[in-house]
Amino acid sequence: MGNEQLEQLRDKLDQVNLEILDLINKRAELVQEIGQIKEKQGVNRFDPVRERKMLNLITDNNNGPFENSTIEHLFKEIFKAGLELQEDDHSKALLVSRKKKPEDTVIEINGEKFGDGNQHFIFGPCAVESYEQVAEVAAAIKKQGMKLIRGGAFKPRTSPYDFQGLGFEGLKILKRVSDEYGLAVVSEIVSPADIEKAIDYIDVIQIGARNMQNFELLKAAGDVDKPVLLKRGMSATISDFINAAEYIISRGNGNIILCERGIRTYEKATRNTLDITAVPILKQETHLPVMVDVTHSTGRRDLLLPAAKAALAIGADGVMAEVHPDPAVALSDSAQQMDIPTFESFVTELLKSKK
């Protein structure tokens, strides 16, 4: 008799479990609908006031053997699972998401195919200072068989008294040098109003760390047919970074290269802290190519090579670094730029490590 009663109770328990499962799934469907509405409204998915109101309603009606603290714990886990479901739906909806496009995006620039599984490199001076300076670096880059040059014509600086760049005159120098040496130009644009004019001089629009959440600039870059190299903001989460890329792709331009360049932490040994694990995370979460800027992340010439090796070892599509004919007299960031002999040694060692 006892065994029969036990089996009956177990059958009832199984039935209740299935009913709970059905209710949890119905709740999940409601949560997804709410998430879609919040997404359209631009409202945060997590609402602590609403969560407290729901918990109060539940505990006020708790007449069972569980204490309110236990009930709260159980429902908080259910709420957490619902929030994660909304976030997962959001991730699936993003155009940059690998869930949306499983295959890698490959971006061809001057014969270099970023995202094709091979490593690619972008070198050049921090700031354009003169034709002679840029031409000397371009010659060194071409000698190494590389196809792109970077150089800053517009320089957003922390101090308003630091060198701000030559502006469009700098872009003209880059264009002249690139035509002479057969290189593609990567240069930062800081104002949405300048993009239309700038694309006549450059091949890749760089959006720097300080402008990663300049949403009007992101939208303007998304409106033109030029590859965009988007750098992670110094205080940006990976989610912030991915959503910044989404601003660009949502306007129709999917040719985006993500660039990890270090984030700001309490550590002072390096200029920034290179978040090396951001590379595989970005590769898993998005279908976009991912590069690492070893110059701005470390700010130290002696760390450029090991940081670059680490970047390639962990799966980066390429490395970016700064080169100057005479770093000691550079108008910006002299401590972190390589001179040309150091650059040549850097490339030799880096290519050797790939074999």
C-alpha positions as CSV (number, residue, x, y, z in Angstrom):
1,M,0.0,0.0,0.0
2,G,2.8,2.4,0.9
3,N,4.7,1.7,-2.4
4,E,1.5,2.3,-4.4
5,Q,0.9,5.7,-2.6
6,L,4.5,6.7,-3.2
7,E,4.2,6.0,-6.9
8,Q,1.0,8.0,-7.1
9,L,2.6,10.9,-5.4
10,R,5.6,10.7,-7.8
11,D,3.3,10.7,-10.7
12,K,1.6,13.8,-9.4
13,L,5.0,15.4,-8.9
14,D,6.0,14.6,-12.4
15,Q,2.8,16.2,-13.7
16,V,3.4,19.3,-11.6
17,N,7.0,19.5,-12.9
18,L,5.6,19.5,-16.5
19,E,3.1,22.1,-15.6
20,I,5.8,24.3,-14.1
21,L,7.9,23.7,-17.2
22,D,5.0,24.8,-19.4
23,L,4.4,27.9,-17.3
24,I,8.2,28.8,-17.4
25,N,8.2,28.5,-21.2
26,K,5.0,30.6,-21.5
27,R,6.7,33.2,-19.2
28,A,9.8,33.1,-21.4
29,E,7.6,33.8,-24.5
30,L,6.1,36.9,-22.8
31,V,9.6,38.0,-21.7
32,Q,10.7,37.8,-25.4
33,E,7.7,39.8,-26.5
34,I,8.5,42.5,-23.9
35,G,12.1,42.5,-25.0
36,Q,11.2,43.1,-28.6
37,I,9.0,46.1,-27.5
38,K,11.8,47.5,-25.3
39,E,14.3,47.1,-28.2
40,K,12.1,49.2,-30.4
41,Q,11.7,51.8,-27.7
42,G,15.4,51.8,-26.8
43,V,14.6,51.0,-23.2
44,N,16.9,49.1,-20.9
45,R,16.0,45.4,-20.7
46,F,16.7,45.2,-16.9
47,D,14.2,47.3,-14.8
48,P,15.0,46.9,-11.0
49,V,11.8,48.7,-10.0
50,R,9.7,46.4,-12.0
51,E,11.6,43.3,-10.6
52,R,11.0,44.5,-7.0
53,K,7.3,45.0,-7.8
54,M,7.0,41.4,-9.2
55,L,8.8,40.0,-6.2
56,N,6.6,41.8,-3.8
57,L,3.5,40.5,-5.5
58,I,4.8,37.0,-5.4
59,T,5.9,37.0,-1.7
60,D,2.6,38.8,-0.6
61,N,0.7,35.8,-2.0
62,N,3.0,33.2,-0.7
63,N,1.0,30.8,1.5
64,G,3.2,27.7,1.0
65,P,5.8,26.0,3.1
66,F,8.7,27.9,1.5
67,E,9.9,31.0,3.3
68,N,9.7,34.3,1.4
69,S,13.6,34.4,1.1
70,T,13.6,31.0,-0.7
71,I,10.8,32.1,-3.0
72,E,12.6,35.3,-3.8
73,H,15.8,33.3,-4.6
74,L,13.9,30.9,-6.9
75,F,12.1,33.7,-8.8
76,K,15.3,35.8,-9.1
77,E,16.9,32.9,-11.0
78,I,13.8,32.7,-13.2
79,F,14.0,36.5,-13.8
80,K,17.8,36.2,-14.6
81,A,17.1,33.5,-17.1
82,G,14.5,35.7,-18.8
83,L,16.9,38.6,-19.0
84,E,19.6,36.4,-20.5
85,L,17.0,35.2,-23.1
86,Q,16.3,38.8,-24.0
87,E,20.0,39.5,-24.4
88,D,20.5,36.4,-26.5
89,D,17.6,37.5,-28.8
90,H,19.2,40.9,-29.0
91,S,22.6,39.4,-30.0
92,K,20.9,37.2,-32.7
93,A,19.3,40.3,-34.1
94,L,22.6,42.3,-34.5
95,L,23.8,42.5,-38.1
96,V,27.4,42.1,-36.9
97,S,26.6,39.0,-34.9
98,R,28.0,35.6,-36.0
99,K,24.6,34.2,-35.2
100,K,23.2,36.4,-38.0
101,K,26.1,35.6,-40.4
102,P,28.1,32.4,-39.5
103,E,30.8,32.9,-42.2
104,D,33.7,35.4,-41.8
105,T,33.4,38.7,-43.5
106,V,36.4,39.3,-45.8
107,I,37.4,42.8,-46.7
108,E,39.8,43.4,-49.6
109,I,42.0,46.5,-49.4
110,N,44.7,46.9,-52.0
111,G,45.0,43.2,-52.5
112,E,45.0,42.4,-48.8
113,K,42.1,40.3,-47.7
114,F,41.3,41.0,-44.0
115,G,39.4,38.2,-42.5
116,D,40.6,35.4,-44.8
117,G,42.5,33.5,-42.1
118,N,45.9,35.1,-42.8
119,Q,47.6,37.8,-40.9
120,H,47.8,41.4,-42.3
121,F,49.6,44.5,-41.1
122,I,49.1,48.2,-41.0
123,F,52.1,50.4,-40.2
124,G,52.8,54.1,-40.4
125,P,53.5,57.3,-38.4
126,C,51.3,58.4,-35.6
127,A,50.9,61.8,-37.2
128,V,51.6,63.1,-40.7
129,E,54.3,65.8,-40.3
130,S,55.7,66.2,-43.8
131,Y,55.9,64.6,-47.2
132,E,59.5,63.5,-46.6
133,Q,58.6,61.9,-43.3
134,V,55.7,59.9,-44.7
135,A,57.6,58.9,-47.9
136,E,60.5,57.5,-45.9
137,V,58.1,55.3,-43.9
138,A,56.2,54.3,-47.1
139,A,59.4,53.2,-48.7
140,A,60.2,51.0,-45.7
141,I,56.7,49.5,-45.7
142,K,56.8,48.8,-49.5
143,K,60.2,47.1,-49.0
144,Q,58.6,44.7,-46.6
145,G,56.0,43.8,-49.2
146,M,53.1,45.4,-47.3
147,K,50.2,47.2,-48.9
148,L,48.8,49.7,-46.4
149,I,50.0,52.8,-44.6
150,R,48.5,54.6,-41.6
151,G,48.9,58.2,-40.6
152,G,47.1,60.7,-38.6
153,A,46.0,63.9,-40.3
154,F,43.3,64.8,-37.7
155,K,44.6,64.1,-34.2
156,P,42.1,64.2,-31.3
157,R,44.4,64.8,-28.3
158,T,43.7,64.8,-24.6
159,S,45.3,68.2,-24.2
160,P,44.1,71.0,-26.5
161,Y,47.7,72.3,-26.6
162,D,49.2,69.1,-28.2
163,F,49.7,68.8,-31.9
164,Q,46.3,68.3,-33.6
165,G,47.5,67.2,-37.0
166,L,47.7,68.9,-40.4
167,G,44.1,68.2,-41.3
168,F,43.3,68.0,-45.0
169,E,46.9,69.0,-45.9
170,G,48.0,65.8,-44.1
171,L,45.5,63.8,-46.1
172,K,46.9,65.2,-49.4
173,I,50.4,64.2,-48.3
174,L,49.1,60.7,-47.6
175,K,47.4,60.5,-50.9
176,R,50.5,61.7,-52.8
177,V,52.7,59.2,-51.0
178,S,50.2,56.3,-51.4
179,D,50.0,56.9,-55.2
180,E,53.8,56.9,-55.5
181,Y,54.4,53.8,-53.5
182,G,51.2,51.8,-54.3
183,L,49.9,51.7,-50.8
184,A,46.3,52.1,-49.4
185,V,45.8,54.8,-46.8
186,V,44.3,54.3,-43.4
187,S,43.6,57.6,-41.6
188,E,41.3,58.8,-38.8
189,I,38.4,61.1,-39.4
190,V,37.0,62.9,-36.4
191,S,34.1,64.9,-37.8
192,P,31.0,63.6,-39.7
193,A,31.1,66.6,-41.9
194,D,34.6,65.7,-43.2
195,I,33.9,62.2,-44.3
196,E,32.5,63.0,-47.8
197,K,35.6,65.1,-48.6
198,A,38.1,62.8,-46.9
199,I,37.2,59.7,-48.9
200,D,38.8,61.2,-52.0
201,Y,42.2,60.9,-50.2
202,I,41.9,57.7,-48.1
203,D,41.1,54.1,-48.6
204,V,40.1,53.2,-45.0
205,I,38.2,55.4,-42.6
206,Q,39.7,55.0,-39.1
207,I,37.4,55.9,-36.1
208,G,39.6,56.3,-33.1
209,A,39.0,55.3,-29.5
210,R,37.9,58.7,-28.4
211,N,35.2,58.7,-31.1
212,M,34.0,55.1,-30.8
213,Q,30.6,56.4,-29.4
214,N,30.4,59.4,-31.6
215,F,27.2,58.1,-33.0
216,E,26.8,60.7,-35.7
217,L,30.3,59.9,-37.0
218,L,29.5,56.2,-36.9
219,K,26.4,56.8,-39.0
220,A,28.2,59.0,-41.4
221,A,30.9,56.3,-41.9
222,G,28.1,53.8,-42.4
223,D,26.6,55.9,-45.2
224,V,29.7,55.7,-47.5
225,D,31.3,52.9,-49.4
226,K,34.7,52.7,-47.7
227,P,36.1,50.2,-45.2
228,V,36.0,51.4,-41.6
229,L,38.7,50.5,-39.0
230,L,36.8,50.9,-35.7
231,K,38.9,51.2,-32.6
232,R,37.6,50.2,-29.2
233,G,37.1,53.0,-26.7
234,M,39.4,53.2,-23.8
235,S,36.6,52.6,-21.3
236,A,34.2,50.6,-23.6
237,T,33.0,47.2,-22.8
238,I,33.0,44.6,-25.5
239,S,29.2,45.0,-25.8
240,D,29.7,48.7,-26.3
241,F,32.2,48.0,-29.0
242,I,30.0,45.6,-30.8
243,N,27.1,48.0,-30.7
244,A,29.3,50.8,-32.1
245,A,30.0,48.5,-35.1
246,E,26.3,47.9,-35.4
247,Y,25.7,51.6,-35.9
248,I,28.0,51.5,-39.0
249,I,26.6,48.3,-40.5
250,S,23.0,49.3,-39.8
251,R,23.5,52.1,-42.3
252,G,24.6,49.7,-45.0
253,N,28.4,49.6,-44.7
254,G,29.4,46.1,-43.6
255,N,33.1,46.5,-44.4
256,I,34.2,47.0,-40.7
257,I,37.5,45.9,-39.1
258,L,37.4,45.9,-35.3
259,C,40.6,47.0,-33.6
260,E,41.5,46.3,-30.0
261,R,43.8,49.0,-28.7
262,G,43.8,48.5,-25.0
263,I,41.5,49.8,-22.3
264,R,42.1,52.1,-19.3
265,T,42.7,50.4,-16.0
266,Y,44.5,51.3,-12.8
267,E,47.7,49.8,-14.2
268,K,50.5,52.3,-15.0
269,A,53.2,50.0,-16.4
270,T,51.7,50.4,-19.9
271,R,49.9,53.2,-21.6
272,N,46.7,51.1,-21.6
273,T,45.9,47.5,-20.7
274,L,45.8,45.3,-23.7
275,D,42.7,43.2,-23.4
276,I,44.1,40.3,-25.4
277,T,41.1,38.0,-24.7
278,A,38.8,40.5,-26.5
279,V,40.2,39.1,-29.7
280,P,38.7,35.6,-29.5
281,I,35.5,37.0,-27.9
282,L,35.0,39.4,-30.8
283,K,35.8,36.6,-33.3
284,Q,33.2,34.4,-31.7
285,E,30.6,37.0,-31.2
286,T,30.9,38.8,-34.6
287,H,31.8,37.8,-38.2
288,L,34.1,40.9,-38.6
289,P,37.9,40.9,-38.9
290,V,39.8,41.8,-35.7
291,M,43.1,43.6,-35.4
292,V,45.3,44.6,-32.5
293,D,47.0,48.0,-32.2
294,V,50.1,47.2,-30.2
295,T,51.4,50.7,-30.1
296,H,48.5,52.4,-28.3
297,S,47.8,49.4,-26.1
298,T,51.3,49.2,-24.6
299,G,52.8,52.6,-25.3
300,R,56.2,51.0,-25.1
301,R,58.6,50.1,-27.9
302,D,60.1,47.2,-25.9
303,L,56.6,45.5,-25.6
304,L,55.5,45.9,-29.3
305,L,57.0,42.6,-30.5
306,P,55.7,40.3,-27.7
307,A,52.3,42.0,-27.8
308,A,52.1,41.5,-31.6
309,K,53.1,37.8,-31.2
310,A,50.5,37.3,-28.6
311,A,47.8,39.0,-30.8
312,L,48.6,36.7,-33.7
313,A,48.8,33.6,-31.5
314,I,45.4,34.3,-30.0
315,G,43.7,34.7,-33.4
316,A,43.9,38.3,-34.5
317,D,43.6,39.0,-38.2
318,G,46.4,41.5,-38.1
319,V,48.5,43.9,-36.2
320,M,48.8,47.7,-36.3
321,A,51.8,49.6,-35.1
322,E,53.5,53.0,-35.6
323,V,56.7,53.8,-37.4
324,H,58.6,57.1,-37.6
325,P,61.9,57.9,-39.3
326,D,63.1,59.7,-36.1
327,P,60.8,59.1,-33.2
328,A,62.8,61.3,-30.8
329,V,61.6,64.4,-32.7
330,A,58.1,63.2,-33.5
331,L,55.4,65.7,-32.9
332,S,53.3,63.1,-31.1
333,D,53.8,59.9,-29.1
334,S,57.6,59.7,-29.6
335,A,58.1,57.1,-26.9
336,Q,56.0,54.4,-28.6
337,Q,56.9,54.7,-32.3
338,M,59.5,52.4,-33.9
339,D,62.3,53.8,-36.0
340,I,62.8,52.2,-39.4
341,P,65.6,49.7,-38.4
342,T,63.5,48.6,-35.4
343,F,60.5,48.3,-37.7
344,E,62.5,46.0,-40.1
345,S,63.6,43.9,-37.2
346,F,60.1,43.8,-35.8
347,V,58.7,42.5,-39.1
348,T,61.4,39.9,-39.4
349,E,60.9,38.6,-35.9
350,L,57.1,38.6,-36.3
351,L,57.1,36.8,-39.6
352,K,59.5,34.3,-38.2
353,S,57.2,33.5,-35.3
354,K,54.3,32.7,-37.7
355,K,56.3,29.9,-39.4
